[in-house]
Amino acid sequence: MPATTRRTQVDDPYAELKAHFAGGGADDVTVNSGKGAQGIKLGKKMFAFYKGELLLKCAPERVAELVASGEGQAFDPGTGAPLADRVLISAARKDAWIALCEESLRYAAAKP
């Protein structure tokens, strides 16, 4: 493996998450890379975003639970009001990223 490839994989905080979903077996789940928004999609719906931290789309009730427990942080896109269905999960909680992304995937799959 070339040194540049190895370094990129080590430096990428999302490498384990990407690998989990890239080889996850669900045909309609893709790991978006390249230009545009970076994250994980179900069909055309992005449900996990790479924003320095992990930004997830979840049911508003679940967002409230994660924020209240201190596991997540409300996400304000710059409008002064947090989005009810988005939560930021810090790198300090990286051990929970895959499980929370799976939960977010189920939420995205249930939405029309």
Backbone as CSV, one residue per row, in Angstrom:
resi,resn,N_x,N_y,N_z,CA_x,CA_y,CA_z,C_x,C_y,C_z
1,MET,0.855,-1.182,0.000,0.000,0.000,0.000,0.896,1.238,0.000
2,PRO,0.666,2.199,-0.892,1.484,3.407,-0.921,1.353,4.176,0.385
3,ALA,2.421,4.868,0.784,2.435,5.613,2.044,1.319,6.649,2.093
4,THR,1.035,7.324,0.981,-0.004,8.345,0.985,-1.371,7.740,1.271
5,THR,-1.652,6.561,0.736,-2.929,5.898,0.985,-3.030,5.496,2.447
6,ARG,-1.969,4.925,2.987,-1.967,4.495,4.379,-2.174,5.704,5.293
7,ARG,-1.491,6.800,5.036,-1.606,7.996,5.866,-3.034,8.535,5.811
8,THR,-3.643,8.554,4.641,-5.012,9.044,4.503,-5.968,8.201,5.328
9,GLN,-5.813,6.887,5.303,-6.697,6.024,6.063,-6.531,6.238,7.557
10,VAL,-5.301,6.434,8.015,-5.052,6.642,9.434,-5.601,7.995,9.869
11,ASP,-5.432,9.021,9.041,-5.863,10.369,9.392,-7.370,10.572,9.256
12,ASP,-8.055,9.709,8.559,-9.490,9.876,8.325,-10.262,9.391,9.550
13,PRO,-10.852,10.308,10.320,-11.582,9.890,11.524,-12.833,9.078,11.212
14,TYR,-13.252,9.089,9.957,-14.477,8.388,9.561,-14.191,7.055,8.875
15,ALA,-12.921,6.644,8.804,-12.539,5.451,8.049,-13.313,4.203,8.484
16,GLU,-13.414,3.969,9.776,-14.119,2.777,10.264,-15.603,2.834,9.909
17,LEU,-16.191,4.001,10.044,-17.603,4.202,9.713,-17.840,3.980,8.215
18,LYS,-16.978,4.549,7.384,-17.100,4.385,5.935,-16.972,2.915,5.548
19,ALA,-16.000,2.242,6.127,-15.781,0.827,5.814,-16.993,-0.011,6.218
20,HIS,-17.583,0.305,7.350,-18.764,-0.432,7.823,-19.908,-0.332,6.820
21,PHE,-20.180,0.870,6.352,-21.308,1.063,5.446,-20.966,0.736,3.998
22,ALA,-19.725,0.881,3.613,-19.333,0.549,2.241,-19.465,-0.944,1.987
23,GLY,-19.217,-1.746,2.993,-19.311,-3.189,2.830,-20.497,-3.782,3.553
24,GLY,-21.478,-2.937,3.868,-22.587,-3.364,4.706,-23.620,-4.253,4.056
25,GLY,-23.613,-4.371,2.751,-24.534,-5.282,2.101,-25.843,-4.667,1.637
26,ALA,-26.193,-3.494,2.120,-27.420,-2.850,1.662,-27.127,-2.140,0.346
27,ASP,-27.783,-2.570,-0.727,-27.501,-2.025,-2.056,-27.782,-0.535,-2.174
28,ASP,-28.759,-0.048,-1.437,-29.142,1.347,-1.589,-28.423,2.280,-0.613
29,VAL,-27.463,1.775,0.171,-26.661,2.606,1.067,-25.314,2.846,0.408
30,THR,-24.954,4.124,0.274,-23.677,4.470,-0.340,-22.915,5.454,0.531
31,VAL,-21.608,5.352,0.471,-20.729,6.294,1.147,-20.354,7.326,0.105
32,ASN,-20.795,8.553,0.307,-20.557,9.623,-0.648,-19.135,10.141,-0.485
33,SER,-18.429,10.245,-1.585,-17.083,10.796,-1.553,-16.917,11.679,-2.778
34,GLY,-15.855,12.421,-2.792,-15.631,13.333,-3.910,-16.209,14.695,-3.620
35,LYS,-16.749,15.320,-4.651,-17.298,16.667,-4.500,-18.680,16.619,-3.857
36,GLY,-19.075,17.742,-3.295,-20.398,17.842,-2.691,-20.389,17.406,-1.236
37,ALA,-21.571,17.214,-0.701,-21.714,16.825,0.700,-21.066,15.467,0.940
38,GLN,-20.372,15.350,2.032,-19.707,14.109,2.397,-20.519,13.410,3.479
39,GLY,-20.837,12.166,3.251,-21.598,11.428,4.245,-22.071,10.096,3.714
40,ILE,-23.125,9.590,4.330,-23.671,8.289,3.966,-25.121,8.478,3.562
41,LYS,-25.492,7.854,2.441,-26.835,8.025,1.884,-27.599,6.716,1.856
42,LEU,-28.898,6.845,1.970,-29.835,5.766,1.686,-30.587,6.234,0.455
43,GLY,-30.310,5.604,-0.677,-30.870,6.108,-1.936,-30.319,7.501,-2.177
44,LYS,-31.198,8.473,-2.247,-30.776,9.865,-2.438,-30.822,10.669,-1.149
45,LYS,-31.204,10.030,-0.039,-31.325,10.719,1.253,-30.032,10.590,2.060
46,MET,-29.413,11.711,2.366,-28.223,11.708,3.212,-28.700,11.630,4.668
47,PHE,-28.199,10.653,5.404,-28.618,10.530,6.801,-27.462,10.711,7.776
48,ALA,-26.238,10.677,7.310,-25.067,10.924,8.148,-24.117,11.817,7.362
49,PHE,-23.646,12.869,8.006,-22.796,13.858,7.357,-21.492,13.973,8.130
50,TYR,-20.409,14.179,7.417,-19.112,14.404,8.045,-18.907,15.914,8.154
51,LYS,-18.950,16.434,9.351,-18.827,17.874,9.572,-17.780,18.175,10.641
52,GLY,-16.656,17.488,10.624,-15.698,17.620,11.718,-16.131,16.694,12.846
53,GLU,-17.381,16.792,13.197,-18.028,15.836,14.071,-18.966,15.053,13.159
54,LEU,-19.705,14.142,13.719,-20.655,13.382,12.916,-22.029,14.013,13.089
55,LEU,-22.659,14.389,11.988,-23.991,14.976,12.015,-24.977,13.931,11.534
56,LEU,-25.951,13.604,12.383,-26.926,12.569,12.058,-28.327,13.122,11.962
57,LYS,-29.108,12.504,11.103,-30.521,12.812,10.986,-31.264,11.741,11.785
58,CYS,-32.017,12.176,12.786,-32.737,11.258,13.680,-34.126,11.816,13.968
59,ALA,-34.957,10.969,14.541,-36.283,11.424,14.973,-36.095,12.549,15.994
60,PRO,-36.928,13.583,15.938,-36.788,14.695,16.877,-36.752,14.254,18.352
61,GLU,-37.538,13.223,18.685,-37.539,12.747,20.071,-36.168,12.175,20.443
62,ARG,-35.555,11.462,19.505,-34.245,10.868,19.748,-33.181,11.945,19.837
63,VAL,-33.283,12.981,18.999,-32.353,14.110,19.076,-32.427,14.723,20.473
64,ALA,-33.649,14.941,20.957,-33.841,15.529,22.291,-33.208,14.641,23.369
65,GLU,-33.373,13.315,23.248,-32.770,12.383,24.218,-31.243,12.475,24.196
66,LEU,-30.666,12.472,23.001,-29.206,12.520,22.880,-28.640,13.827,23.424
67,VAL,-29.335,14.930,23.173,-28.888,16.228,23.674,-29.045,16.274,25.195
68,ALA,-30.176,15.821,25.710,-30.423,15.841,27.157,-29.427,14.974,27.922
69,SER,-29.027,13.848,27.327,-28.090,12.944,28.000,-26.636,13.406,27.880
70,GLY,-26.383,14.402,27.031,-25.026,14.880,26.817,-24.267,14.088,25.757
71,GLU,-24.922,13.097,25.164,-24.275,12.301,24.117,-24.179,13.057,22.802
72,GLY,-25.065,14.014,22.600,-25.090,14.776,21.354,-25.274,16.248,21.629
73,GLN,-25.166,17.007,20.574,-25.298,18.458,20.648,-26.269,18.895,19.556
74,ALA,-27.151,19.812,19.881,-28.099,20.325,18.892,-27.317,20.951,17.731
75,PHE,-27.853,20.820,16.522,-27.188,21.359,15.340,-27.943,22.572,14.822
76,ASP,-27.246,23.706,14.812,-27.776,24.946,14.256,-27.014,25.221,12.966
77,PRO,-27.714,25.221,11.829,-27.031,25.441,10.554,-26.641,26.897,10.309
78,GLY,-26.777,27.736,11.327,-26.409,29.137,11.185,-27.612,30.056,11.134
79,THR,-28.785,29.507,11.382,-30.012,30.304,11.322,-30.412,30.845,12.689
80,GLY,-29.738,30.385,13.736,-30.101,30.794,15.083,-31.074,29.832,15.749
81,ALA,-31.533,28.842,15.001,-32.468,27.853,15.551,-31.970,26.454,15.184
82,PRO,-31.796,25.588,16.183,-31.344,24.225,15.868,-32.391,23.453,15.074
83,LEU,-31.920,22.555,14.228,-32.825,21.686,13.478,-33.313,20.572,14.400
84,ALA,-34.599,20.319,14.394,-35.201,19.337,15.299,-34.748,17.917,15.007
85,ASP,-34.390,17.632,13.755,-34.046,16.252,13.391,-32.559,16.043,13.096
86,ARG,-31.696,16.912,13.631,-30.252,16.770,13.422,-29.529,16.852,14.760
87,VAL,-28.511,16.022,14.908,-27.718,16.018,16.130,-26.246,15.809,15.781
88,LEU,-25.374,16.537,16.451,-23.928,16.381,16.285,-23.402,15.427,17.340
89,ILE,-22.612,14.466,16.915,-21.984,13.515,17.822,-20.477,13.748,17.727
90,SER,-19.861,14.084,18.835,-18.437,14.440,18.809,-17.546,13.220,18.601
91,ALA,-16.318,13.501,18.232,-15.330,12.443,18.043,-15.039,11.721,19.357
92,ALA,-15.307,12.367,20.475,-15.119,11.720,21.775,-16.082,10.535,21.937
93,ARG,-17.161,10.525,21.181,-18.160,9.441,21.223,-18.025,8.539,19.993
94,LYS,-16.855,8.529,19.389,-16.616,7.759,18.171,-16.970,6.278,18.336
95,ASP,-16.854,5.764,19.552,-17.190,4.366,19.814,-18.668,4.078,19.559
96,ALA,-19.499,5.101,19.559,-20.940,4.928,19.345,-21.375,5.305,17.931
97,TRP,-20.463,5.788,17.101,-20.837,6.283,15.777,-21.548,5.240,14.921
98,ILE,-21.040,4.032,14.851,-21.661,3.032,13.976,-23.069,2.713,14.443
99,ALA,-23.248,2.485,15.735,-24.582,2.168,16.260,-25.552,3.326,16.025
100,LEU,-25.091,4.544,16.241,-25.967,5.699,16.028,-26.269,5.897,14.537
101,CYS,-25.316,5.618,13.674,-25.565,5.697,12.225,-26.570,4.637,11.792
102,GLU,-26.479,3.450,12.356,-27.454,2.394,12.051,-28.855,2.853,12.469
103,GLU,-28.945,3.496,13.607,-30.219,4.036,14.085,-30.729,5.117,13.132
104,SER,-29.826,5.978,12.690,-30.180,7.031,11.744,-30.638,6.437,10.410
105,LEU,-29.978,5.369,9.976,-30.367,4.676,8.748,-31.792,4.137,8.854
106,ARG,-32.122,3.538,9.984,-33.489,3.025,10.182,-34.509,4.151,10.139
107,TYR,-34.167,5.295,10.715,-35.054,6.458,10.678,-35.250,6.928,9.229
108,ALA,-34.158,7.021,8.483,-34.234,7.454,7.077,-35.052,6.469,6.256
109,ALA,-34.899,5.180,6.523,-35.621,4.155,5.766,-37.124,4.198,6.052
110,ALA,-37.489,4.623,7.243,-38.914,4.657,7.631,-39.624,5.888,7.099
111,LYS,-38.874,6.905,6.721,-39.478,8.144,6.208,-39.823,7.982,4.734
112,PRO,-40.995,8.505,4.336,-41.376,8.400,2.919,-40.503,9.246,2.003
